[in-house]
């Protein structure tokens, strides 16, 4: 049970943090790791994550080991073998503290028997359901990073307001995280009303359809940006190549291509070259926050009250308010109302005004 502990446990010497999926959510666990490491600098800190998202922590010097949870680790025999291999590396044969930041059936199976004490974060399920089905919004919004920290209410965390972290290999080697929390635009500040010389990253992808601003709208925005003097770079992974092709075709102006990246590091390096990112409510949005890139986030079926806005960075949210939002707390593969007005009514000019306000 979380809350004030009048008889706090001894400082943990070994900690396992569990967040299995998905990419954006795993990135949002990194501030908790940072605060645990600063609070308990001598403790072993490991993470357990689905293998396709383990790259979030590959270069993070705050983590001793990343335990990749493969889809095949489902049968009891496989899970037992995997856990025994894990616990063989922990002094005493068990973690002092297991922090479950997924809090579902899968994470429960993973955490079972691994720790002397286990804490889990509150998922605010009823609040999310009330927003989706009743359109009843909370009086105050709690970011998911703050919810993660609630799991550790009994522990005196060294709190901070910095954003997520995504370390590059050379940063791990030096132990210095290079992104500047007070990041400024590269070069001279553009003249008022222009974007001359700025590099604008465009990330049109998202896992769920209802979180994607149309490629046609992104293309029109790219054309506007270039006319305003900006340089445009399309950013994304291999799943985003098709949508980036459509954006480039609609834009009809020169754009740089950094989409189709096959590694997380490649996308990070592309983002580091940008002064601003414009994108959907997606993992790349949280990646930009991790690299301290000022961000324009376009929200469609999701809303800021769900707690997944950019964190620790300057940002603007662009959204079209309509009564059917949010239609889901994670996104859908089609508009349930069949009109998709939340995205279709959001215009390139609105996004442009948000960019000008941010810079």
DAHU-V634884 format. One record per run of one state. SS is the DSSP state (2 for helix, 1 for strand, 0 for the rest). FROM is the first residue (numbers start at 1). LEN is the number of residues. If there is no record, write none. Layout:
# DAHU-V634884
ss->{SS:SS}
from->{FROM:FROM}
len->{LEN:LEN}
This chain:
# DAHU-V634884
ss->{0:1:0:2:0:2:0:1:2:0:1:0:2:0:2:0:1:0:2:0:1:0:2:0:2:0:2:0:1:0:2:0:2:0:1:2:0:1:0:2:0:1:0:2:0:1:0:2:0:1:0:2:0:2:0}
from->{1:14:19:23:28:30:40:44:51:57:65:70:76:88:91:94:95:101:105:112:115:121:125:135:144:151:169:175:199:204:209:212:215:228:231:238:252:256:262:264:273:276:281:283:291:294:300:304:307:315:320:341:345:348:359}
len->{13:5:4:5:2:10:4:7:6:8:5:6:12:3:3:1:6:4:7:3:6:4:10:9:7:18:6:24:5:5:3:3:13:3:7:14:4:6:2:9:3:5:2:8:3:6:4:3:8:5:21:4:3:11:1}
